[in-house]
Amino acid sequence: MATGQPIDPIGLAEPNKNPKYPQRYAKLMGGYLPQSPTKSVTPNSLDDTVINELTAMEVGWIKD
């Protein structure tokens, strides 16, 4: 938490991707595009972000 890096697995848009890094997308609520477990970059646009199932449940778009 202190680093601001997305936390695996809930902070990753594709937690089951193999290899896990670099991620292709950033989670909208995470705000960063993970390149490695310790390095992330700001996405270039909203096209590089996704809203995952957990976030959709949190905002009421889908039911659990």
N, C-alpha and C positions, 0 to 999 in steps of 0.2 A: 504494500500500500504506500509506503513512504517514497517509492521511486516513481509512482504515477504510471507504471507499466501495466498493461492489461494482464489480468490474472488468469492463468490457465486452470481450468477450461472455461469458466464462465465469462471471461473477458475476450475470448476469441470468437470470431465470426465462424470459423471452421475448425472447431476443436478436434475433429477426427481426421483432419487432412494429414496425409503422409507423403513426404515429410511435413511436419507441423509448421515449419518456418521456411521462407517468409509466407505470411498469410496474404491472400489476394484481396481481402476486404477488411474493413474496420467495422466493429460494432458501433452503431450510432451512439449509444450511451457511453461507450468506451472512449471514443474520440480519437484513437490512434490506430495506425496500421502496423501491427507487430512484424518486425523483420527478424528478430531473434528473441530469446527469453529476456534479454536485457536491453534491447534497442527497438524503438518504434518511431514512426514518422507520422506527420499529419497527412491525412488523405488529401489528394488533389481536388476532389470534388465529391458531391453526394453520390455520384456514380460508383465511387469506391467504398461506399458504406452499405451496411445491411441492418435490418431490424430482425433480430432472431426471435425465436419462440418465447423465450423467457421475458424479453422486453415487451413483446406483443401482449403477453398475459398481464404484465405489470401495468400497462396503460389501458387495459380492458378491451383490446381488439379481438382477443380470443379467450375462451374459457379454458381453465385447466382441467 
